[in-house]
């Protein structure tokens, strides 16, 4: 039993040094899972009288909890009702069950909707939204990196741009809300893989951070970022972009994989500047994709 418990601690220990090498970073995405599993393992070891192994497991569990707890104890909520509802959803380019998303949109009625893995089929399926969302821009693709933005809020700028060395399309917008201007970037960088170095993702996120930091007033970044909140690239995006994770105070909120999101990780994000209060943050139901949608209710400070 002790050797089995030691083996269970290994991925959690690797996660602690995720910044050293991108395969180690894959373990870092699961800090919440390691913390939960090791807490249960520690309790079992104590019940079996394996005191030393239980102590080691408990220490590693506490170290993992140190990563996770800020998402639960951070400030959340805002005074009064929200004045902007934003949704980001990776619909999956091969997902043909368009009706599930349309039903969700009818319930949630977001003011701004970012759609990732946007294809021509999805463009046609979402055409009924055009009357509700007069401000929109599309870049459908046959691969997994098409993108679209729909907005009920008037926009003084709304365009597809290439950010980062991979040339993957993102969308930049300037929204003119009732409380003033809001800068927004929707993006979907390449995921790190054996044939896709993580530098392409990290370069794109770094460039997004620089661009949003150059905008005056409140700002927001949203989309499938292909990283969790426990990586160097995510921290850099927040620090350079002067943004914070909108999940703080609402928990881990995993979004991938779609059918088993409760056991998965959060790689779909909404990040906001300090001028924006987060009233609510929630992950939506399975809509046929390998990701789940994220809906955030926000309140903007007047500017």
N, C-alpha and C positions, 0 to 999 in steps of 0.2 A: 504493500500500500504506500509506504513513503516514497518509493521510486516513482510510482505512478503519479503521486501528487507533485513530485519534483518535475516530472515531464509536463504536467499541466501548467506549471508556473513558467515554463520556458517561453511560450509566445508572449506572455505578459511582460517578461523581462526584456525580450527583444523589442517590444513596443516602446519601452522606456528610452531606447536609443534609436528611434525611428528616423531621426534627422541624419543619421550617419550614412544610410544607404537606402535607396527607394524600396527594395524588397522588404527591408525592416519596417519601412513606413506602412506597408500593407498590414502589419500587425498592429500598428498604432491606431488605425481606423477603428479598432475593436476594443478600445479601452473600457467602454461601458460593459461589454460582454465579459471581458476578463474580470472586471471588478465583481460582477454579479456571480460568475462561476466560482471565483476564488473565495468569495464570502461563504458560499454554500460548502465548498470543499473544506474550508477552515472549520466550519461547524461540525462537519462529519468527522474530521480528524480529531477534534476535541472529544467527540462522543466515543471514538475508538481508543482514546488515550494516547494518541501519537503526539505528544506535547511539543517536541522540537519541530517536527514537520508542520504542525498546526501553527506554531509561532512564525515560521518562515512564510507559510502561505498567508497568514494574516498580515504580515508586513507588506508583502507584494500587493495584496488586496487593497490595503490602505493607500499605497502608492498610486494604484490605478484610480482609486476613488478621488484622489487629489486632482486628477484630470477631469473627472466627471462632475464633481459637486458644483463647480461654478455655474454649470448650466442649469442647476436646480435652485441655487440660492441667489442668483443674480436678480437685479431689480426688474420687475415686470409690471405691466398694467399701466394705465394712464387715466387721468382725470377726464371724465366726460366720455361721450361716444366717439368712436373712430370717425375720421373724415376721409379715409382712403383705404380701400381693400385691394390688396395685390395678391396675385397668384402666379406661381411658376410651376410648370409641369413639363417633364420630359415624357412625350406621348409614345415613344418608340416608333421608329420609322416603319416597322413591319406590322404594327398593331392596326388591325382593321375594324376593331370594335369602337367606332367613333361615337356611338350613341351613349356609351357610359360617360364619356367626358362631357358631352352636351348636357346630359342630365345633371351632372355635378355643377356645371356652369350655371344652369338654370336655378339651382338651389343657392349657390354661393354668391352669384352676381358680382364678381370682382370688377373693380373700376379699371384695373390694369392687369393684363394677362400676357405672360411670356410663355411661348411654346417652343420647346427644344425637340430636335429630331423631326423637324417640320418638312413634310414632303408635299408633292403636288396633290396626292390623295387627301392629305390632311387639309390642305388649302381649300379643296372643294368641299370637304365635310364641314368645315367651319364657316363656310360662306353665309349660313343663316345668321351669324353674329354681326355681319357688316352693318346692319341698321343700328344695332346697339353700340357698336364701336366704330365711330366714323373716322377715328385716327388710328391708322394701322400701317404696318410695313412688313413685307415678307422677303425671305430668301429661301425658297424651297430647294432641297437638294436630294439626290438619289442615295446619298450615304446617310450617316447618322448626325450630320452637322448643319442641317437646315435650321432656320430660326425665324420666329415671327413675334411681333408685339402688337397687341390690340389695346386701345385705350379709349375710355369714355371721356377722359380728361383732355382738354385741348392741349396741343403740343406746338411749341414754336420751333422745335427741331425733332425730327424722327427719321433716322437713317441707319442703313446697314453699313458697318465699317469693319475692316480687317484689323484686328488687334493682335500683336505678337507675331513671332517669326513663322508660325505654322500657317498663317493666312486664313484661319478659321473665322467665319463671319460672326460678328457680335452686333448688337443694336445699341445705339446711343439715342437718348431722348431728353428733351427739356419739357417737362409738364408744367402747365400753368394752372395750378389748383386754386381753389378759393382762398387759400392761405398763402399763396405765393409760389415761386418757382421751385421745382424739384428736379435735380439731375439724376438720370437713371442709366445704368448700363446692364443689359442682359447679355450673358455670355455662356459658352459651353466649350471649354478647352478639351484637347485630346487627353484621354486617360493614359497613364504610364503603363507601358507594356514592353515586352522584350524587344519588339521592333519599333517602339515609339518611346524615345527617351523622355524621362520626366521633365527634362529641361524645357520641352515645348509647352507643357502645361504651366510650369512655373514661370516661364517667360511671359506667357499670356496673362496670367494672374498679376504679375508684377506690372505689366503695361496697363492693365485695367486699373490697378491701384493708383498709378501715376495720373492717369487721365481723370479719374473721379476726384482726386485731390486737387486738381487744377480748377475744378468748378467751384464757384462761390455758392454759399447757401447750402441747404440740405441736399444730401446725396444718398443714392442707394445702388447696390449691386445685387443682382439676383440671377439664379439659373442653376443648372447642373454643373458644379465646379469640379467634379471628379476628384475631390479631396474632402477629408473630414476636417473638423475644427482643431485637430491635434497634430497638425503638420506645420513645418516651417513656411511652406508656401501660403497656407491659410493665415498664419500669424502675420506674415509680411503684408498680405492684402489688407488686413485690418489696420495694421500700424501705419503703413504708408498712405493708405486711402482714407485714414481717419474715420474708420467704420467700426461698428461693433456687431457681434452676432445677435440677430433678433431673437434667437432661441433662449437667450439668457433669462433664467427664471421659469422657463417652460419645459425644461428637461431635454433629453437627448434627441427626441423626435426623429427616429430613423426613417429613411425614405426608400432604401434599396436593400435587397431586391423586392420588387413590388408585392408579390404574393406572401413573402415571409419578412416583411419589413420590420416587424416587431423584434425579430432576431438579427436584424441587419445593422446597417450603418447609415448615417446622415451625410449624403454628398450633394443634396439639393438644398440651396441656402438662400436666405435673404439677409443682407447686411445693410445696416443703416447708420447714418451719421448722428451725432449727438442732438441735432435739432429735431429729431424724430422720436416720438414715444411709441412703444409697441403695446397695443391694447390686448392683442391676442395673437397666438401663433399655433397653428394646428396642421397636422398632416392628414390629407384626405384619404378616401378609400381607394382600393385597387381599381384602376380604370383600363385594365388590359395591358398596361406597360410594365416594364421591369423597374420602373420608378413610381413613387407615389407623389401626388401634387402637394404643394405647400401653399397655404393661404395665411396671410398676415393682415391684421387690422392695425392701422397706423393713425397717429394723430400728429400733425405737423405744427411746429411753432410758426406763428406768423412772421413773414419776412418781407 
